[in-house]
Amino acid sequence: MKTSTADSLEYLKLGLLCKSKNDAQNAELYFKKAIEIDPLCSDAYENIGDLYKEHHFMQDAKKCYAMAIKLNPNQLTSYIPLGQIYQGDNDMQSALFCFEKALEINPDIAQTYTSIGNLYFADGNLTQAKPYYQKAISLNPASYESYNNFASCFMYQNKLKQAKKYYKKALEINPKGSLSLYNLSLISLLEKEYISGFNQYRHRYSHEVRGSSLGGVAYPPTLLTPNDDISEKTLYISHEQGLGDTIQFIRFLPFFLEKNAHILCYVPPSLKKLFEYNYPEVEFVLPKTNISFDYNFPMLEAPYLLGTSYETIPYGEKYIRVHPEDAAAFQAKHDICKTKKKIGICYRGSQGANAVKNRSLELEYLLSYLNKLQGSFELYSLQYERTPQEDALLKAHNVNNLGVHIQDFYDTALGIDAMDLLISIDTSFLHLCGAMGKESFALVKFSPDWRWGLQGSTSKWYESITIIRQKAMGDWENVLDTLLVLLKEKL
């Protein structure tokens, strides 16, 4: 460590004392005073970086850690948090440099191996992540994080038995570890054990899992049980997680109405028109509206409260419609073909969604397969978010670009209604196709969301959807080969 003057050390000690008492304001003042006396005090810069990182001023923290390292290139404890900030910025190369530098300085720190494992895990390189978690566990057998993340590698490789084993190891270290309990609930749901799975799924409410917020949910949620009487009560039920989740779970609202409950429901504006048409008995509200209610919970709580099992999923055939006059007007306005089969496509989700990275499909690759079915159908793109390059590609392949006319999910539903067949990756568009009972092919990644299960080509959630699964991570070739065979049969 760089040496400091006696006065600088005293201010550094005072700063550390305040930091230990969560007095960030005075801690920062003392650390800055230490730097004022000794501009070479790398420890003071590092501690200010810790304060900024804890309070989410990441760019300021990055500068402080970088200065600490500049003053002392062997400042081990600055490399790891700096690498974590780079990882948060999706600068994986800089993050890996920091972590590997930390290993050079001291190869026996478990957290460094965990951090590298997390880096590879976030990038989808599960095989590369595993040995780093194993090394971290060997150095620190009491590392809850390492066991939990090691288990997650197995879960995303569909090796559920091993995943359960290591989640349980993590829970031996931390019996209240919400992240491991939550992940075990996902395995239960994957295995279609819905009664226990949705009960365990409530662990997502913990700060460890959800972070600081959860959409439009009024927190804390009311932890009702299936036996609680909600008759004559006002329920505030809110959108949670993705748009597809809300489309999937909106089907449960009528069951609460049957129990004589009054429902206030928040959904994002893009869904409001569609849902108001289909559920006129429900009062849809905007977030931060001045409302009063007896109980509140997010929409994905519904299966738990209603005791839903996989066998009793309701409305698997159809529960979303559009007005017939709107449908006719849409088809007339956009000159929808009447002489050929019409196929609609959606090849990725929102451009801003990190979760979509491994379930999106390159448009050009999809079109190269569909072009093999010449002349037997008319192709339409219902992709809402597109790049200029994708618009040009659609034009070059003579694909009707209905996406340019879509403003919200009601417009999307009109486009879906006009099609004979839909093809989609796993995104909100696919859920809407299923909710409308339209015959669709779901192109699903190797490690699927729990709602699709691990096996089979059908789902009780959506009877009109045929699931085509990757046989290995990233293997879209097999998926598209199968799609082509099924399309030939249909056409």
MOLINTA-V775156 format. One record per residue. PHI is phi as a letter, one per 30 degrees, with the letter a starting at -180 (NA if undefined). Layout:
<<PHI> <PHI>>
//
This chain:
<<NA> <d> <d> <b> <d> <d> <d> <d> <d> <d> <d> <d> <d> <d> <d> <d> <d> <d> <d> <d> <c> <i> <c> <d> <d> <d> <e> <d> <d> <d> <d> <d> <d> <d> <d> <e> <d> <b> <d> <c> <d> <d> <d> <d> <d> <d> <d> <d> <e> <d> <d> <d> <d> <d> <c> <i> <c> <d> <d> <d> <d> <e> <d> <d> <d> <d> <d> <d> <d> <d> <d> <b> <e> <c> <d> <e> <d> <c> <d> <d> <d> <d> <d> <d> <d> <e> <d> <d> <d> <i> <c> <d> <d> <d> <d> <d> <e> <d> <d> <d> <d> <d> <d> <d> <d> <a> <d> <c> <c> <d> <d> <d> <d> <d> <d> <d> <e> <d> <d> <d> <d> <d> <d> <i> <c> <d> <d> <d> <d> <e> <d> <d> <d> <d> <d> <d> <d> <d> <d> <b> <d> <c> <d> <d> <d> <d> <d> <d> <d> <d> <d> <d> <e> <d> <d> <d> <c> <i> <c> <d> <d> <d> <d> <e> <e> <d> <d> <d> <d> <d> <d> <d> <d> <b> <e> <c> <d> <d> <d> <d> <d> <d> <d> <d> <d> <d> <d> <e> <d> <e> <d> <i> <c> <d> <d> <d> <d> <d> <d> <d> <d> <d> <d> <d> <d> <d> <d> <e> <c> <d> <i> <c> <a> <b> <h> <c> <d> <d> <c> <d> <d> <d> <d> <d> <b> <d> <c> <d> <d> <c> <e> <i> <c> <c> <c> <c> <c> <b> <e> <b> <i> <c> <d> <d> <d> <d> <d> <d> <c> <d> <e> <d> <e> <e> <d> <d> <d> <d> <d> <i> <c> <c> <c> <c> <b> <c> <b> <e> <e> <d> <c> <d> <d> <d> <d> <d> <d> <d> <b> <d> <d> <c> <c> <d> <b> <d> <d> <i> <d> <d> <b> <b> <a> <d> <b> <b> <a> <d> <d> <d> <d> <e> <d> <d> <d> <c> <i> <d> <c> <d> <d> <c> <e> <d> <h> <d> <d> <a> <b> <b> <b> <c> <d> <e> <d> <d> <d> <d> <d> <d> <d> <d> <d> <c> <h> <d> <e> <c> <c> <b> <d> <c> <c> <c> <b> <b> <c> <a> <c> <e> <d> <c> <c> <d> <d> <d> <e> <c> <c> <d> <b> <d> <e> <d> <d> <d> <d> <d> <d> <d> <d> <d> <c> <d> <i> <c> <a> <c> <c> <b> <c> <c> <d> <d> <c> <b> <c> <e> <d> <d> <d> <d> <d> <d> <d> <d> <c> <h> <c> <d> <c> <d> <e> <d> <c> <c> <c> <a> <d> <d> <d> <e> <d> <d> <d> <d> <d> <d> <c> <c> <a> <b> <b> <a> <d> <d> <a> <e> <e> <d> <d> <d> <e> <d> <d> <c> <i> <d> <d> <b> <c> <c> <c> <c> <d> <e> <c> <d> <d> <e> <d> <c> <i> <c> <b> <j> <c> <b> <b> <d> <d> <b> <d> <d> <c> <c> <c> <c> <c> <d> <d> <a> <e> <i> <d> <d> <e> <d> <d> <d> <d> <d> <e> <d> <d> <d> <d> <d> <d> <d> <c>>
//
